[in-house]
C-alpha cells in the first residue's frame, strides 16, 4: 500500500488568486493537507483557514510582482497559479493577457530559482485554450520573448491574433506548460496545468457576455452542471504533490466532465 500521498506537511506553497474561486478553494485544501500557504491576490484575502501570510499583488504589473517575490520565503516547494481575469468587457484584451499570461510567466520565472528538487508549478489554464495548436507559431514567438515589457509590446502589435485576450492567454498557458516543463525538469521541478470547464465562480456572468449564452449553456448541459471551485482544487493538489504525480510533467489536465472530449470528437 502506498502511503504519504497528498501530504504537504512541512511544505511551503504559494497560491495566487487566493481571495476567491478556485484559488480560495485551493488555499483551503492545501492548508488542510498540512501546507504553509502564502496566499496572493489583488483583492484582500480573507481565507476560511489559517494561511501563513497574505500578500497583495497585481499580476498585470511587473513592479508589483517584483515586490511580492521580495517578500516570499527563500524556499517555495510549490507555486500554484490560480489568478486570472475573464473576457466579457470588464478588462481590455491587453489587460487580460497581461494578468493571465505575462504576469503568470513573470512570477513563475522569478520564483523558479526558489523551488527545490522535487518541487512543482501548477497553473490554472482553461478549456478555452484547447485551440493552442492553431496558434503555435505566434505562441512560440511570444513565449520566446525575454521580458514582461517585450510581451506587452508584442500583444499591442498583434491584436488580430490576441482577439479578446482570454482564449489566447489560456492557449499561452498550455503552450508554456509544455515548452517550459522539459527545462524545469532538469532542476527536478515539474510543471503542469489544469484546464477547468465551466465553473461556478463570480466570473461566470463575464464569460457569458464574452462567449455568449449558447456556448456556456451547451458546455454546462454536456457536463450535466457547472463545476464548483472545490472540485478543481484536488486536481491542483494532486499535480503539485511529488509523491502522487512524480511522473507527470508538461500536462494540461482537462477537469471538465467530458466537454473537452466532445470537442475533440466534434460532438460538442
Secondary structure, 3 states (H helix, E strand, C coil): CCCCCCCCCCCEEEEECCCCHHHHHHHHHHHHCCCEEEEEECCCCCCCCCCCEEEECCCCCHHHHHHHHHHCCCCCCEEEECCCCCCCCCCCHHHHHHHHHHHHHHHHHHHHCCCCCCCEEEEECCHHHCCHHHHHHHHHHHHCCCCHHHHHHHHHHCHHHHCCCHHHHHHHHHHHHHHHHHHHHHHCCEEEEEEECCECCCCHHHHHHHHCHHHHHHHHHHHCCCECHHHHHHHHHHHHCHHHHCCCCCCEEEECCCHHHHHHCCCC
